[in-house]
Amino acid sequence: MTVLPAVPFPAVVPGDPRPDAPALTARGPFPVGVLTLTVQHPDQLDVVAALAQPTLPDPLPRSERRLTVEVWYPARLADGQLEQIHYADRVVPAPGQPATPLEWLGRAVRDAAPEPQGGPHPLVLVSHGYPGSRYLLSYLCENLASKGYVVAAIDHTDSTYADLAAFASTLLNRPLDDQVVLDRLDALSAPGSGSPLSGLLDTSRTALIGYSMGGYGALNFAGAGFAPQTLAFVPGGALAGRLSGAYTVDPRLKAIVTFAPWGGPSAVRGLGVPAAEFGVWDAEGLAGVRVPCLFIAGDQDDVSGYRDGVRALFERAVHSERRMVVYRNARHNVAPNPPPPAADTLAPYMHYAEPAWDARRLNDLNCHFVTAFLNAQLKGETEALTYLDAPDGPGELKGFPARTSLGIELHRRPAR
């Protein structure tokens, strides 16, 4: 076990709350450990290799798909261990431009001893945007782990800053990646697995958090089957297994959180093929979601769209008990870490920044609202949902210091 030296660390790192943070933003009682896993998914359709051929091969080639997964968990620290960590990442500002190395700082300990007390802990899967990485929401992953969750963030192959490839791979593989990682973590949690995660997590209480393309995958994973038109988006009819009625939702999934989920009509329009009524979905597909949902979006989202995008998806998931948090005047970047110092030119900076909102403020709000939702859905603390209720008439939102809940809308729809 490596013990970090007591060296100076920045006063503020991603995830540290502002003084005006709402009640559930603060970290929980557990120190946080983090480890890295590799998950193999054998014999998968390889649409990147297929599209690289002069003519589309039939059948499509298959290969092993490898995923890197970062797991944050409640930990037990040795004397002298400090919750200080560096996450190395990079961003490509635009196609053909060189990558900009980035470094995220955090408050966790690499390969720390797991804390079994209070466990086994619920599992939260995290799925990044396109492009993105498993570190994109590290502030939220650390925060939830400190509150008694095991949090697993996936590097989706062909969809990260490091290996961005054909978009068709992302469209096909998001829900499939979520499934194989859930299955792998379930195996590692079993007694006698030999993994540090043995006995630490309870996959029967699983939630999935998805941002942008991760939200697209989360909705499909939760039962929003794609409309038949989507078969044109990926070669060889490869999406057939994710159409409405073609698959069964994993019963271990108890809730999803979707930040700015991609897939509405305005988002799909650029793919150049006919879209369904609600982008990749139709009304029947969205009605297939039956687990509770939390949508989080900006009402000026110009990537996923708001009125015909996130808001329409929220309204049409009619069989889900669902809630929505709206940040007024925010665009698409409502979920990520703040821009790191190395993102000091416009293109990489705007990959993370929100023009009308302070990123630390959004991080605080996300930690607060996601904690309330997951505590209710995965831990049975149903009173936590009152933090997601709008006041009757003018007034402050519950859990907010006086005069600090400006610019936030809360919406609720019952399951039909």
C-alpha positions as CSV (number, residue, x, y, z in Angstrom):
1,M,0.0,0.0,0.0
2,T,1.4,3.4,-1.0
3,V,1.2,6.1,1.7
4,L,1.2,9.6,0.1
5,P,3.6,12.1,1.7
6,A,2.1,15.0,3.6
7,V,2.8,17.5,0.7
8,P,0.9,20.7,0.1
9,F,-2.2,20.2,-2.0
10,P,-4.4,22.9,-3.6
11,A,-6.8,24.5,-1.3
12,V,-9.7,23.7,-3.6
13,V,-10.1,20.6,-5.8
14,P,-13.0,19.4,-7.9
15,G,-15.8,18.3,-5.5
16,D,-14.9,20.7,-2.7
17,P,-18.1,22.5,-1.9
18,R,-18.6,26.3,-2.0
19,P,-19.8,28.0,1.2
20,D,-23.3,28.3,-0.3
21,A,-23.7,24.6,-1.1
22,P,-27.0,22.9,-0.2
23,A,-27.5,20.5,2.6
24,L,-26.6,17.2,0.9
25,T,-23.6,18.4,-1.0
26,A,-21.0,17.7,1.8
27,R,-19.1,14.5,1.6
28,G,-20.2,11.6,3.8
29,P,-18.4,9.8,6.7
30,F,-16.3,7.4,4.7
31,P,-12.8,8.0,3.4
32,V,-12.6,7.1,-0.3
33,G,-10.4,4.5,-2.1
34,V,-10.1,4.0,-5.8
35,L,-8.9,1.2,-8.0
36,T,-8.7,0.4,-11.7
37,L,-10.2,-2.6,-13.4
38,T,-10.1,-4.0,-16.9
39,V,-13.2,-5.7,-18.1
40,Q,-13.2,-8.0,-21.2
41,H,-16.3,-8.4,-23.3
42,P,-15.5,-11.3,-25.8
43,D,-17.0,-11.8,-29.2
44,Q,-18.6,-8.4,-29.8
45,L,-19.5,-6.8,-33.1
46,D,-16.7,-4.6,-34.2
47,V,-18.3,-1.8,-36.3
48,V,-15.2,0.3,-36.3
49,A,-13.3,-2.5,-38.1
50,A,-16.3,-3.0,-40.4
51,L,-16.5,0.6,-41.4
52,A,-12.8,0.7,-42.1
53,Q,-13.2,-1.7,-45.0
54,P,-13.8,-0.5,-48.6
55,T,-17.1,-2.4,-48.6
56,L,-19.1,-3.5,-45.6
57,P,-18.3,-7.1,-44.8
58,D,-21.0,-9.6,-44.2
59,P,-21.0,-10.9,-41.6
60,L,-19.6,-8.0,-39.5
61,P,-16.3,-8.8,-37.8
62,R,-16.2,-9.6,-34.2
63,S,-13.5,-9.0,-31.6
64,E,-12.9,-8.8,-27.8
65,R,-14.0,-5.5,-26.4
66,R,-11.9,-4.2,-23.5
67,L,-13.1,-1.6,-21.1
68,T,-11.2,0.3,-18.4
69,V,-13.3,0.9,-15.2
70,E,-12.4,3.2,-12.3
71,V,-14.0,2.1,-9.0
72,W,-14.4,4.4,-6.0
73,Y,-15.5,2.9,-2.7
74,P,-15.7,3.4,1.0
75,A,-12.2,2.9,2.4
76,R,-10.3,2.4,5.7
77,L,-7.1,4.5,5.7
78,A,-3.8,3.8,7.5
79,D,-2.3,6.4,9.7
80,G,-0.7,9.2,7.6
81,Q,-2.7,8.4,4.5
82,L,-4.1,11.5,2.9
83,E,-7.0,11.7,0.5
84,Q,-5.0,13.2,-2.4
85,I,-4.9,11.8,-5.9
86,H,-4.0,12.9,-9.5
87,Y,-6.1,11.6,-12.4
88,A,-4.3,11.9,-15.7
89,D,-6.5,12.6,-18.8
90,R,-6.4,14.5,-22.0
91,V,-8.8,16.2,-24.5
92,V,-8.6,16.7,-28.2
93,P,-9.9,20.2,-28.9
94,A,-11.0,19.4,-32.5
95,P,-10.4,16.7,-35.0
96,G,-6.8,16.6,-36.3
97,Q,-5.5,18.8,-33.5
98,P,-3.0,17.5,-30.9
99,A,-4.3,16.3,-27.6
100,T,-4.1,18.6,-24.6
101,P,-2.9,16.7,-21.5
102,L,-5.1,17.3,-18.5
103,E,-4.8,16.5,-14.8
104,W,-7.8,16.2,-12.4
105,L,-7.1,16.4,-8.7
106,G,-9.2,14.6,-6.2
107,R,-9.6,13.4,-2.7
108,A,-9.2,9.6,-2.7
109,V,-6.5,7.1,-2.0
110,R,-5.3,4.7,-4.7
111,D,-5.9,1.0,-3.8
112,A,-6.8,1.8,-0.2
113,A,-8.2,-0.9,2.0
114,P,-12.0,-1.3,1.6
115,E,-14.3,-0.5,4.5
116,P,-16.7,-3.4,5.0
117,Q,-18.6,-1.7,7.9
118,G,-22.0,-0.5,6.8
119,G,-21.9,-2.7,3.7
120,P,-22.5,-4.2,1.4
121,H,-23.0,-0.9,-0.4
122,P,-25.2,-0.1,-3.3
123,L,-23.6,0.1,-6.8
124,V,-23.6,3.2,-9.0
125,L,-22.4,2.9,-12.6
126,V,-21.3,6.1,-14.4
127,S,-21.2,6.5,-18.2
128,H,-19.5,9.5,-19.7
129,G,-20.3,11.7,-22.8
130,Y,-18.9,11.5,-26.3
131,P,-16.0,12.0,-26.1
132,G,-15.2,11.7,-22.4
133,S,-13.5,9.5,-19.9
134,R,-14.1,7.7,-16.6
135,Y,-12.7,10.8,-14.8
136,L,-15.1,13.3,-16.3
137,L,-17.4,13.2,-13.2
138,S,-14.8,12.3,-10.6
139,Y,-16.1,14.9,-8.2
140,L,-19.5,13.1,-8.1
141,C,-17.9,9.6,-8.0
142,E,-15.8,10.5,-4.9
143,N,-18.8,12.3,-3.3
144,L,-21.1,9.3,-3.6
145,A,-18.4,6.8,-2.4
146,S,-17.9,8.9,0.7
147,K,-21.6,8.4,1.4
148,G,-21.6,4.6,1.2
149,Y,-21.8,3.7,-2.4
150,V,-19.5,1.8,-4.7
151,V,-19.2,3.9,-7.9
152,A,-17.8,2.4,-11.1
153,A,-17.1,4.8,-14.0
154,I,-16.5,3.2,-17.4
155,D,-14.1,4.3,-20.2
156,H,-16.3,3.4,-23.2
157,T,-13.9,2.1,-25.9
158,D,-14.1,4.1,-29.2
159,S,-15.7,7.0,-27.2
160,T,-13.0,8.4,-25.0
161,Y,-10.6,11.3,-25.6
162,A,-7.8,8.7,-26.1
163,D,-9.5,6.4,-28.7
164,L,-12.3,8.3,-30.4
165,A,-13.6,6.3,-33.3
166,A,-16.7,5.8,-35.4
167,F,-19.9,7.2,-33.8
168,A,-21.7,4.0,-34.7
169,S,-19.7,2.1,-32.1
170,T,-20.9,4.5,-29.4
171,L,-24.5,4.1,-30.6
172,L,-24.2,0.3,-30.4
173,N,-22.1,-0.3,-27.3
174,R,-23.3,2.0,-24.6
175,P,-26.0,-0.2,-23.1
176,L,-23.9,-3.3,-23.8
177,D,-20.9,-1.9,-21.9
178,D,-23.2,-1.0,-19.0
179,Q,-24.4,-4.6,-18.9
180,V,-21.0,-6.3,-19.0
181,V,-19.6,-4.1,-16.3
182,L,-22.5,-4.7,-14.0
183,D,-22.1,-8.5,-14.6
184,R,-18.3,-8.3,-13.9
185,L,-18.8,-6.3,-10.7
186,D,-21.4,-8.8,-9.6
187,A,-18.9,-11.6,-10.0
188,L,-16.1,-9.6,-8.1
189,S,-18.5,-8.9,-5.3
190,A,-19.1,-12.5,-4.5
191,P,-17.5,-14.1,-1.4
192,G,-14.3,-15.8,-2.3
193,S,-13.7,-13.9,-5.5
194,G,-10.3,-12.8,-4.4
195,S,-11.1,-9.2,-5.3
196,P,-10.9,-6.3,-2.9
197,L,-14.5,-5.8,-3.9
198,S,-15.6,-9.1,-2.5
199,G,-18.5,-8.6,-0.1
200,L,-18.3,-4.8,-0.5
201,L,-21.1,-4.1,-2.9
202,D,-24.7,-5.2,-3.5
203,T,-25.5,-5.3,-7.2
204,S,-29.2,-5.9,-6.4
205,R,-29.3,-2.2,-5.6
206,T,-27.8,-0.7,-8.8
207,A,-28.3,2.8,-10.3
208,L,-26.8,4.1,-13.6
209,I,-25.7,7.7,-14.1
210,G,-25.3,8.8,-17.7
211,Y,-24.2,12.1,-19.2
212,S,-25.1,13.0,-22.8
213,M,-24.3,9.8,-24.7
214,G,-24.1,8.1,-21.4
215,G,-27.7,9.3,-20.8
216,Y,-28.7,7.8,-24.2
217,G,-27.3,4.5,-23.1
218,A,-28.9,4.7,-19.6
219,L,-32.4,5.3,-21.0
220,N,-32.0,2.3,-23.3
221,F,-30.5,0.1,-20.5
222,A,-33.5,1.1,-18.3
223,G,-36.1,0.0,-21.0
224,A,-36.4,2.8,-23.5
225,G,-36.2,0.5,-26.5
226,F,-35.1,2.2,-29.8
227,A,-37.5,2.8,-32.6
228,P,-37.1,0.7,-35.8
229,Q,-35.7,3.7,-37.7
230,T,-32.5,3.5,-35.6
231,L,-31.5,0.4,-37.4
232,A,-30.1,2.7,-40.1
233,F,-27.7,4.3,-37.6
234,V,-25.4,1.3,-37.2
235,P,-24.4,-1.2,-40.0
236,G,-25.7,-4.7,-40.3
237,G,-28.9,-4.1,-38.3
238,A,-26.7,-4.4,-35.2
239,L,-29.1,-2.4,-33.0
240,A,-31.9,-4.9,-33.5
241,G,-31.3,-6.4,-30.0
242,R,-32.0,-3.0,-28.4
243,L,-35.3,-2.2,-30.1
244,S,-38.5,-1.9,-28.2
245,G,-39.6,-5.4,-27.0
246,A,-36.3,-7.0,-28.0
247,Y,-34.7,-7.2,-24.5
248,T,-35.4,-7.4,-20.8
249,V,-34.3,-4.8,-18.3
250,D,-31.9,-6.2,-15.8
251,P,-33.8,-6.5,-12.5
252,R,-30.8,-5.3,-10.5
253,L,-31.3,-1.8,-12.0
254,K,-33.4,0.2,-9.5
255,A,-32.9,3.8,-10.9
256,I,-31.2,6.0,-13.4
257,V,-29.9,9.6,-13.5
258,T,-29.6,11.2,-16.9
259,F,-27.6,14.4,-17.3
260,A,-28.6,16.1,-20.6
261,P,-29.4,12.7,-22.3
262,W,-28.6,12.7,-26.1
263,G,-31.0,11.2,-28.6
264,G,-33.9,13.7,-29.1
265,P,-34.9,14.9,-32.6
266,S,-32.6,17.9,-32.9
267,A,-29.6,15.8,-31.7
268,V,-30.3,13.0,-34.2
269,R,-30.9,15.3,-37.1
270,G,-27.2,15.6,-37.9
271,L,-26.9,11.8,-38.6
272,G,-28.6,12.2,-41.9
273,V,-31.2,9.5,-41.6
274,P,-34.9,9.7,-40.7
275,A,-35.5,9.9,-37.0
276,A,-38.4,8.5,-34.9
277,E,-40.9,10.8,-33.2
278,F,-38.6,11.4,-30.3
279,G,-35.2,11.0,-32.0
280,V,-33.9,7.5,-31.5
281,W,-37.1,6.7,-29.6
282,D,-40.9,6.7,-30.2
283,A,-43.6,7.0,-27.6
284,E,-43.7,3.2,-27.2
285,G,-40.0,3.0,-26.6
286,L,-39.9,5.7,-23.9
287,A,-42.9,4.2,-22.2
288,G,-40.8,1.1,-21.6
289,V,-38.9,2.8,-18.8
290,R,-40.3,1.7,-15.5
291,V,-37.6,2.4,-13.0
292,P,-37.5,5.8,-11.2
293,C,-35.6,8.5,-13.2
294,L,-33.9,11.8,-12.4
295,F,-33.3,14.0,-15.4
296,I,-30.9,17.0,-15.0
297,A,-30.6,19.5,-17.8
298,G,-30.0,23.1,-18.9
299,D,-32.9,24.8,-20.6
300,Q,-30.5,26.2,-23.3
301,D,-29.0,22.8,-24.2
302,D,-27.8,23.2,-27.8
303,V,-26.4,19.6,-28.1
304,S,-29.1,17.3,-26.8
305,G,-31.8,19.9,-27.2
306,Y,-34.2,20.9,-24.4
307,R,-37.8,21.4,-25.5
308,D,-37.7,18.6,-28.2
309,G,-34.9,16.8,-26.4
310,V,-34.5,16.3,-22.7
311,R,-37.8,17.8,-21.7
312,A,-39.7,15.6,-24.3
313,L,-37.9,12.5,-23.1
314,F,-38.8,13.3,-19.5
315,E,-42.5,13.9,-20.4
316,R,-42.8,10.7,-22.4
317,A,-41.3,8.2,-20.0
318,V,-44.8,7.9,-18.7
319,H,-44.4,4.6,-16.7
320,S,-41.6,5.9,-14.6
321,E,-41.8,7.9,-11.4
322,R,-39.6,10.7,-12.5
323,R,-38.2,14.0,-11.5
324,M,-36.3,16.7,-13.4
325,V,-33.8,19.4,-12.3
326,V,-33.5,22.3,-14.8
327,Y,-30.7,24.9,-14.6
328,R,-32.0,28.0,-16.3
329,N,-29.7,29.4,-19.0
330,A,-27.4,26.4,-18.9
331,R,-26.4,24.7,-22.0
332,H,-25.0,21.1,-22.3
333,N,-22.1,21.0,-19.8
334,V,-24.1,20.6,-16.7
335,A,-22.4,17.4,-15.4
336,P,-18.5,17.5,-15.8
337,N,-15.7,18.5,-13.5
338,P,-14.7,22.2,-13.8
339,P,-12.3,23.0,-16.6
340,P,-8.8,21.9,-15.4
341,P,-6.0,24.5,-15.5
342,A,-4.4,23.0,-18.7
343,A,-7.6,23.7,-20.6
344,D,-6.5,27.3,-21.1
345,T,-7.6,27.9,-24.7
346,L,-11.2,28.3,-25.8
347,A,-11.8,24.9,-27.4
348,P,-10.8,22.6,-24.5
349,Y,-12.1,25.1,-22.0
350,M,-15.6,25.1,-23.5
351,H,-15.6,21.3,-23.4
352,Y,-16.2,21.6,-19.7
353,A,-17.4,25.1,-19.0
354,E,-20.9,26.5,-18.7
355,P,-21.2,30.1,-20.0
356,A,-23.8,31.2,-17.4
357,W,-22.9,29.0,-14.5
358,D,-20.0,28.5,-12.2
359,A,-18.8,24.9,-12.6
360,R,-18.2,24.4,-8.8
361,R,-21.8,25.6,-8.2
362,L,-23.2,23.0,-10.7
363,N,-21.0,20.3,-9.1
364,D,-22.5,21.2,-5.6
365,L,-26.0,21.1,-6.9
366,N,-25.5,17.8,-8.7
367,C,-24.0,16.2,-5.6
368,H,-27.0,17.4,-3.6
369,F,-29.8,16.4,-5.9
370,V,-28.2,13.0,-6.9
371,T,-27.6,12.1,-3.3
372,A,-31.2,12.8,-2.5
373,F,-32.5,10.7,-5.3
374,L,-30.1,7.7,-4.8
375,N,-30.6,7.7,-1.0
376,A,-34.3,7.3,-1.7
377,Q,-34.1,4.7,-4.5
378,L,-31.1,2.6,-3.3
379,K,-31.2,3.0,0.5
380,G,-34.9,3.4,1.1
381,E,-34.6,6.9,2.6
382,T,-37.8,8.1,0.9
383,E,-37.9,11.3,2.9
384,A,-34.8,12.4,0.9
385,L,-37.1,12.9,-2.1
386,T,-38.5,16.0,-0.4
387,Y,-35.2,17.7,-1.4
388,L,-36.4,17.3,-5.0
389,D,-39.8,18.9,-4.4
390,A,-40.5,22.4,-5.6
391,P,-42.0,24.7,-2.9
392,D,-45.7,25.6,-3.0
393,G,-45.5,29.1,-4.3
394,P,-42.6,31.4,-4.0
395,G,-39.9,30.2,-1.6
396,E,-36.5,28.6,-1.2
397,L,-35.9,25.0,-2.1
398,K,-35.4,22.6,0.8
399,G,-31.9,22.3,2.0
400,F,-30.6,25.6,0.5
401,P,-29.3,28.5,2.5
402,A,-31.6,31.5,2.3
403,R,-31.5,33.4,-1.1
404,T,-29.4,30.7,-2.8
405,S,-31.8,28.6,-4.9
406,L,-32.3,31.0,-7.7
407,G,-32.2,29.7,-11.3
408,I,-33.3,26.1,-10.5
409,E,-36.5,24.5,-11.6
410,L,-37.8,21.2,-10.1
411,H,-40.4,19.1,-11.9
412,R,-42.1,15.8,-10.9
413,R,-44.3,13.4,-12.8
414,P,-45.9,10.2,-11.3
415,A,-45.8,6.9,-13.0
416,R,-48.9,6.3,-15.1
